[in-house]
Amino acid sequence: MTSNFTSLAPSNETVLACHPLLLAQGFTSEKGLCDDAPSSYVISSIQLFVHSILCMVSLIGLIYKVRKIQQTDKRSFNSTVHVEHTPSSPPSALTTTTTTTTCSNVNYLTVARNPTLMTTGTIMSFLFVMIMQLRILIGRKRFPCFLYMLAYHFAAPSMSTTIVLRTIRVAMLGLLNQLKVKIGQRELEKYFNSKDRNTIEIVMPFVNDEAQQELEINSVVNTSTSVTHQGHVGSDEDHEFENIDLSDPPQILNGMVIDTNSCPNYHTSPNSSPSSSYPLSRMNSSTTFSMERKSQNTDSFFRNVSNVQVVTNDNKVICTSKSENNLLSMKLPTYETIALKMYTFLTSTKFVILFYTATFFIHLVLYLTIGSIDYYYWTTHESKQDQASIENIHNAWVLDSFIFSTSGCGSDTYNLYLFIAEVVVYLILVLSVSTFVLFVKRDVWKLKMEVFAIFLNWAILGLIYCAPLLLSEVSKLVDYYFPWAFFMFLAGMIDTFISVTIPVFFLQRENKSSHGKATTHTTPTGNAEIPTSATNEIARCLQHPEIYPLFLSFGERSYAPEDILCYNLIEQFKKSSQRNRKKIICTLCDTYLKYAAPLQLNLSNQDLEKLAPVFEMQQKILEENKQRARFSMSTLSRGIEIPSNFLNNLQLMSERNLLDLYERFYEEHQKVLKDKLGICKL
């Protein structure tokens, strides 16, 4: 790396490798190398010292900040939410909740950046610089050739691999969070329209709530299929329905509304001759309704009994297709599933480790292979004294020596060609990935800017280093007074400063003053404090039609949109019917709460333990859904009823995670929040 790209003259002319000015000052030439001037030692010593201090301080600061973040999150998780139940409420209903002011930070190091990548990149860059600088300080003629050539062969990956990984990470983080927002928005929009396309609703405006409601359905089928009061289906499921009779009291007939918009192939009509009567709220008279086919093209709708189920939703009797069961489980399209897995893997620590391991293994194998071949040619021609053999030695990888030698050596032309080829390969890889970075949104954490700054740094200093090497005076004269590799080492120092030092010491916003401005009030239970002002402002932002898109976009650019989407889905849960609440419970579990969920929330094990009732409720809903799947509900009870405040616990956890994000959002959009919502902090 440090020049020494000398001429290919025979050994008795290697004296020409040194510039005449150096020889005139008493410098000696050996193996194509000259002695370094005192200025070279001073420059190398200063640069190595500064780089060592920079790396040491940066890594210590990184370790300290990561541990501090983990401890803060742990304290936050351990004191997050306490749940109490009132005697009059169901066990699953959350009636009183309290929380603390501690919030989980949107991690600018552990989420936006990868500590493993930052640490490994810093260490690899420093090791390369240290070996090359020690070669100058110890003496180029005495420094072991095998160690120098090892560093030379690892120069390209040590400088380029980290840049490639950073670029991949920025691109994939942007695409990952863009996909998360798309999925979350789609799941949220499912519940804005309460009616299903496969649903027939019979709305009963009057029901006697004091008595146990019993409703039996008399299904008149070709095979005399019937549903008994005990929930037993005595039918052959392979036969089709001719009509379905719903027997109800005549008092309620006039108030009934039969919605058949979603089943256009059928019509309903009252029948004056009831087939049988069934009690409803202790009433004995009955009226029969029948549903008949309008055409023979609708056979598939009632193909068999198992494709239809009857459920109740508050005061509604609903006949719906079994295909609704699919809505109770979160199933992504195949391409989205593959994309999520790919993006998640490419931004994981596992990928960083595998990429580094594979890259350095390939270069190590290349180094050992070239070294073995070079050693073979050296030992083969060493005993020969003819001119051709000597020239073959000089046209090898190192001058007047072999790669595995323990003495000093200078790099020859082959190594330069290999180095240039490796740099071109990595440059193409970086440029290819950078095209994705151009199209992702500008992130809050300045990662996109950081990647381009680092790329510009290496491009400028790389050109300054490479271009003058075409002049022999630089490698034969200037390099021994001023180590020309100084510019590459300087690029490594700037890389560490931009990618590690600045994020650790300058990009963290403590927000002490901002957090102190939020007023807090004690909850009625007196167990803890809720930052009332901040949480109210968050709720207002999420409910405002103009602020919500800004807040969601900010969360996406902060790589943390999950809590915003989850919070809004819980708000929709509170406004939804019992039927949609069940679907939302299943969606929340599959989309936000389960391990490896598409939009998995940042929750601790303690949080998940507190959310056990939610998972239990999902199991009850799925079990109830299975029982209804075979049209086996003769007594159409309301089934599981979920209170509107059932998810308050989870919503408070989302608020906790949103507090830090909201403070950052407020700093960036103060004017908009003041104009639209009147939010202004003193």
Secondary structure, DSSP 8 states (H G I E B T S, - for coil): --S-------GGGGGGGS-HHHHHTT--EETTEE---HHHHHHHHHHHHHHHHHHHHHHHHHHHHHHHHHHHHHHHHHTSEEEE--TTS-TT---EEEE-S------TTTTSS-HHHHHHHHHHHHHHHHHHHHHHHH-TTTS-HHHHHHHHHTHHHHHHHHHHHHHHHHHHHHHHHHHHHHHHHHHHHTTSS---TTEEEEE-S---TTS------B--BTT--EE-TTS-EES-TTS-BS--B--B-HHHHTT-EEE-TT-TTEEEEEESS-S----BTTB---BEEEEEESSGGGTTTTSSGGGEEEEEETTEEEEEEGGGGGGGS----HHHHHHHHHHHHHTSHHHHHHHHHHHHHHHHHHHHHHHHHHHHHHHHHTT--SHHHHHHHHTSSBSSS-TT-SS---B-HHHHHHHHHHHHHHHHHHHHHHHHHHHS---TT-HHHHHHHHHHHHHHHHHHHHGGGGSHHIIIIIHHHS-TTHHHHHHHHHHHIIIIIHHHHTS----HHHHHHS--EE-TT-S-EE-HHHHHHHHHHHH-TTHHHHHHHHHHHTT--HHHHHHHHHHHHHHS-HHHHHHHHHHHIIIIISTT-TT-----HHHHHHTHHHHHHHHHHHHHHHHHTTT--SS--------TTTTHHHHHHHHHHHHHHHHHHHHHSHHHHHHHH-----
